[in-house]
Amino acid sequence: MSETTQLTDALLVQAGAPASQVGDFAALLEQLRISAGFAATPARTAVNKAQGIFYAYVLLGQRSHLGKPAAQMLESDLGKRWPGLRDLRISRLERVFDAPGASAGATPVFHYVVEMDPEAGWMPELSDWYDSEHMPGLAKVSGCIRASRFLNHDHGPLSLACYDLVSEETLGSPPWLAVRATEWSSRMRPRFTNTRRTMFEVLPGR
């Protein structure tokens, strides 16, 4: 993980807490945004109730060069405000792909996240596949509202691909499965390491 500044488009806040404390978490994130001292939109927050984990994206007003100490300071501040958080991490995210989906304009209900580290030597081709075939293909599937991919410069895995969805069933639809079944996809997927796939519910109004 780099100690230098990194191009940063968003901050990812990851934490564990009971789902009953959703309101407290949202309020603390707003305080984090204000105390950060830079222009940012209110956090988009999602929860996986079964695992008791939250992901929240604080989108910066403009791409910035942000140092790791700044993220660590915000992480410490949030931890002090809510000491009951588990496994609190704040990471700098650099956006490398972003596209509206076939269902753009609909209200997101689910947020699907795929995180992975590329196998050594495979980063260039994996990035090419993700950003020229896989992400655009999934964005075109009905039920996908937005498809985005980031590089996580702090608390990996390195690649974070995420999809706002109308329905959880979008992942099992024939068009979605067809995109996942291409020859290039079959060649790339075994090159994922440290893979995490998580389905979240988008919190209302976030």
C-alpha positions as CSV (number, residue, x, y, z in Angstrom):
1,M,0.0,0.0,0.0
2,S,1.4,3.3,-1.1
3,E,2.4,6.0,1.4
4,T,2.3,8.6,-1.3
5,T,-0.6,10.7,-2.6
6,Q,-3.0,8.8,-5.0
7,L,-5.5,10.0,-7.4
8,T,-8.7,9.8,-5.4
9,D,-12.3,10.1,-6.6
10,A,-14.1,8.7,-3.5
11,L,-13.5,7.4,0.0
12,L,-14.8,3.9,0.8
13,V,-15.8,3.4,4.4
14,Q,-16.1,-0.2,5.5
15,A,-17.3,-1.3,8.9
16,G,-19.1,-3.9,10.8
17,A,-22.0,-3.1,13.1
18,P,-25.5,-4.4,13.8
19,A,-28.0,-3.6,11.1
20,S,-30.2,-2.0,13.8
21,Q,-27.7,0.9,13.9
22,V,-28.1,2.0,10.3
23,G,-29.3,5.4,11.3
24,D,-26.3,6.0,13.6
25,F,-23.9,5.0,10.9
26,A,-25.5,7.3,8.3
27,A,-25.3,10.3,10.7
28,L,-21.7,9.6,11.5
29,L,-20.8,9.4,7.9
30,E,-22.3,12.9,7.3
31,Q,-20.2,14.2,10.2
32,L,-17.2,12.5,8.5
33,R,-18.0,14.3,5.2
34,I,-18.2,17.7,6.9
35,S,-15.0,17.2,9.0
36,A,-13.1,16.0,5.9
37,G,-12.6,19.5,4.8
38,F,-13.2,18.9,1.1
39,A,-16.2,19.1,-1.1
40,A,-18.0,15.8,-1.2
41,T,-21.5,14.5,-1.8
42,P,-23.4,12.7,1.0
43,A,-22.4,9.1,1.3
44,R,-24.1,6.3,-0.6
45,T,-24.5,3.6,2.0
46,A,-25.3,-0.1,1.7
47,V,-25.6,-2.9,4.2
48,N,-25.3,-6.7,4.1
49,K,-27.5,-7.6,7.1
50,A,-26.5,-11.3,7.2
51,Q,-22.8,-10.4,7.7
52,G,-23.4,-7.1,9.6
53,I,-21.2,-5.0,7.3
54,F,-21.6,-1.6,5.8
55,Y,-20.0,-0.1,2.7
56,A,-20.3,3.6,2.1
57,Y,-18.9,5.7,-0.7
58,V,-18.1,9.4,-0.1
59,L,-17.7,10.9,-3.6
60,L,-15.3,13.8,-3.8
61,G,-16.4,16.9,-5.6
62,Q,-13.5,16.6,-7.9
63,R,-10.6,14.1,-8.4
64,S,-7.9,14.9,-5.9
65,H,-4.4,13.8,-5.0
66,L,-4.9,12.5,-1.5
67,G,-2.3,11.2,0.9
68,K,-2.7,8.1,3.0
69,P,-2.4,10.1,6.3
70,A,-5.6,12.0,5.4
71,A,-7.5,8.8,5.1
72,Q,-6.0,7.5,8.3
73,M,-7.0,10.7,10.2
74,L,-10.6,10.4,9.0
75,E,-10.6,6.7,10.0
76,S,-9.4,7.6,13.5
77,D,-11.9,10.4,13.8
78,L,-14.8,8.1,12.9
79,G,-13.6,5.4,15.2
80,K,-13.6,7.8,18.1
81,R,-17.1,9.0,17.3
82,W,-18.4,5.4,17.3
83,P,-16.1,3.1,19.2
84,G,-18.4,0.2,18.7
85,L,-17.6,-0.1,15.0
86,R,-15.8,-3.4,14.0
87,D,-13.0,-3.6,11.4
88,L,-13.3,0.1,10.5
89,R,-11.4,0.9,7.3
90,I,-11.3,4.0,5.1
91,S,-9.7,3.7,1.7
92,R,-8.9,6.0,-1.2
93,L,-10.6,4.9,-4.4
94,E,-9.6,5.9,-7.9
95,R,-12.4,5.5,-10.5
96,V,-11.3,3.7,-13.7
97,F,-14.7,2.9,-15.2
98,D,-18.1,4.4,-14.8
99,A,-21.2,4.0,-17.0
100,P,-25.0,4.3,-16.7
101,G,-26.8,1.0,-17.1
102,A,-29.8,-0.1,-19.1
103,S,-32.0,0.8,-16.2
104,A,-30.4,4.2,-15.5
105,G,-32.8,6.5,-13.6
106,A,-34.3,3.7,-11.6
107,T,-33.9,3.6,-7.8
108,P,-31.1,1.3,-6.7
109,V,-32.3,-1.4,-4.4
110,F,-29.2,-3.7,-4.3
111,H,-25.5,-3.0,-4.7
112,Y,-23.3,-5.9,-5.8
113,V,-19.6,-5.7,-5.2
114,V,-16.8,-7.8,-6.7
115,E,-13.3,-7.3,-5.2
116,M,-10.2,-9.0,-6.3
117,D,-6.4,-8.8,-6.7
118,P,-5.1,-9.8,-10.1
119,E,-2.7,-12.7,-10.3
120,A,0.9,-11.5,-10.8
121,G,1.5,-10.2,-14.3
122,W,-2.2,-10.2,-15.3
123,M,-3.2,-6.7,-14.3
124,P,-3.0,-5.2,-17.8
125,E,-5.1,-7.8,-19.5
126,L,-7.6,-8.0,-16.6
127,S,-8.0,-4.2,-16.7
128,D,-8.5,-4.3,-20.5
129,W,-11.1,-7.1,-20.2
130,Y,-13.0,-5.5,-17.3
131,D,-13.1,-2.0,-18.8
132,S,-13.6,-2.8,-22.5
133,E,-15.8,-6.0,-22.4
134,H,-17.1,-7.0,-19.0
135,M,-18.2,-3.8,-17.4
136,P,-19.8,-2.3,-20.5
137,G,-21.6,-5.7,-21.2
138,L,-23.1,-5.9,-17.7
139,A,-24.1,-2.2,-17.8
140,K,-26.3,-3.0,-20.8
141,V,-28.3,-5.7,-19.0
142,S,-31.8,-4.7,-18.0
143,G,-31.9,-4.2,-14.2
144,C,-28.4,-2.7,-14.0
145,I,-28.6,1.0,-13.1
146,R,-24.9,1.8,-13.0
147,A,-21.6,-0.1,-13.3
148,S,-18.4,1.3,-11.8
149,R,-14.9,0.1,-11.1
150,F,-12.3,1.5,-8.7
151,L,-8.8,0.8,-7.6
152,N,-8.5,0.6,-3.9
153,H,-5.2,2.2,-2.9
154,D,-5.4,1.3,0.8
155,H,-7.4,-1.7,2.1
156,G,-7.5,-4.0,-0.8
157,P,-8.3,-6.1,-2.8
158,L,-7.0,-3.7,-5.4
159,S,-9.9,-3.9,-7.9
160,L,-13.5,-3.1,-6.8
161,A,-16.2,-3.5,-9.4
162,C,-19.7,-2.5,-8.2
163,Y,-23.2,-2.5,-9.7
164,D,-26.4,-0.7,-8.7
165,L,-29.3,-3.0,-9.4
166,V,-33.0,-2.9,-9.5
167,S,-33.4,-6.5,-8.3
168,E,-31.1,-9.2,-6.9
169,E,-32.4,-11.5,-9.6
170,T,-30.6,-9.4,-12.2
171,L,-27.4,-11.5,-11.5
172,G,-29.2,-14.7,-12.6
173,S,-30.8,-13.3,-15.7
174,P,-29.8,-14.9,-19.1
175,P,-28.3,-11.6,-20.4
176,W,-26.1,-11.2,-17.3
177,L,-25.0,-14.8,-17.4
178,A,-24.2,-14.5,-21.1
179,V,-21.8,-11.6,-20.4
180,R,-20.1,-13.7,-17.7
181,A,-19.8,-16.7,-20.1
182,T,-17.7,-15.2,-22.9
183,E,-14.4,-16.8,-23.9
184,W,-12.4,-13.8,-22.6
185,S,-14.3,-14.0,-19.2
186,S,-13.5,-17.7,-18.9
187,R,-9.8,-17.0,-19.4
188,M,-9.7,-14.0,-17.0
189,R,-11.7,-15.3,-14.0
190,P,-9.1,-17.9,-12.9
191,R,-6.6,-15.0,-12.6
192,F,-8.6,-13.5,-9.7
193,T,-7.1,-13.9,-6.3
194,N,-8.4,-12.8,-2.8
195,T,-11.8,-12.6,-4.4
196,R,-14.8,-11.3,-2.5
197,R,-18.4,-11.1,-3.9
198,T,-20.9,-9.4,-1.7
199,M,-24.6,-8.4,-2.3
200,F,-25.7,-5.3,-0.3
201,E,-29.1,-3.6,0.2
202,V,-29.0,0.1,-0.6
203,L,-30.1,2.1,2.4
204,P,-33.1,4.4,1.5
205,G,-32.2,7.9,0.7
206,R,-28.5,7.2,0.5
